[in-house]
Amino acid sequence: MLTKQLNELERQADVVTTKMNVADLKPGYSIFGNKGNVWTDTAHIYKSGEGNLCGTPALSNNWARIEKVKTIGCPECLKRYKVEAIISKF
């Protein structure tokens, strides 16, 4: 039974999401991005107390928040956020 659930989680995580609205983030998550992320529309998902989900250090000013960017575009952050959302259902 557990193997079947894990296979389903992996299948759902493999579905590609290219963008996500900041307004759809759960509490404890926010947008983070430097100027380059703002220009290329690749802002990250920042998990409070942990950092960016993809592991990219958050060392700059949060230009994504300053510029009021509305979408998140980091593919790795989106994939990990989706996995966390699925796992939290169990």
C-alpha positions in Angstrom: 0.0 0.0 0.0 2.8 2.4 0.9 4.6 1.7 -2.3 1.5 2.5 -4.3 1.1 5.8 -2.5 4.8 6.7 -3.1 4.5 5.9 -6.8 1.4 8.2 -7.0 3.3 11.0 -5.2 6.2 10.7 -7.7 3.8 10.7 -10.6 2.0 13.8 -9.4 5.3 15.6 -8.7 6.5 14.9 -12.3 3.6 16.9 -13.7 5.3 20.1 -14.9 4.1 23.4 -13.5 5.7 26.4 -15.1 4.3 29.2 -13.1 2.3 29.8 -9.9 0.6 32.9 -8.5 2.0 34.3 -5.3 -1.6 34.6 -4.0 -1.9 30.8 -4.1 0.9 30.1 -1.7 0.1 28.6 1.7 0.9 30.4 4.9 4.6 30.2 5.8 5.6 30.5 2.1 6.5 33.6 0.2 8.1 34.8 -3.0 11.8 35.6 -3.1 14.0 36.8 -5.9 17.0 39.0 -6.8 16.9 41.5 -9.7 17.9 38.7 -12.2 15.0 36.6 -11.1 12.6 39.6 -11.5 14.0 40.2 -15.1 13.8 36.5 -16.1 10.5 35.7 -14.3 12.2 33.0 -12.2 11.4 34.0 -8.7 11.7 31.4 -5.9 9.4 30.0 -3.2 10.8 30.9 0.2 9.8 28.7 3.1 9.8 30.7 6.4 12.7 29.6 8.6 14.3 27.4 6.0 15.0 29.4 2.8 14.3 28.9 -0.9 12.9 25.5 -1.7 15.4 24.9 -4.4 18.3 25.5 -2.1 19.5 28.8 -3.8 20.8 31.1 -1.1 18.6 34.1 -0.3 21.5 36.6 0.0 20.2 39.7 -1.8 17.4 42.1 -1.2 14.0 40.6 -2.1 13.5 42.4 -5.4 10.6 40.1 -6.3 8.7 41.4 -3.3 9.8 45.0 -3.8 8.7 44.9 -7.4 5.5 43.2 -6.5 6.1 40.2 -8.8 2.9 38.1 -9.1 4.2 34.8 -10.3 6.8 32.3 -9.2 8.8 30.7 -12.0 11.7 28.6 -10.5 11.0 25.1 -11.8 12.8 23.4 -8.9 10.9 25.4 -6.2 7.6 24.7 -8.0 8.3 21.0 -8.0 9.3 20.9 -4.4 6.3 23.0 -3.3 4.0 20.6 -5.1 5.7 17.6 -3.4 5.3 19.3 0.0 1.7 20.0 -0.7 1.0 16.4 -1.6 2.8 15.0 1.5 1.0 17.4 3.8 -2.3 15.7 2.8 -1.2 12.5 4.5 
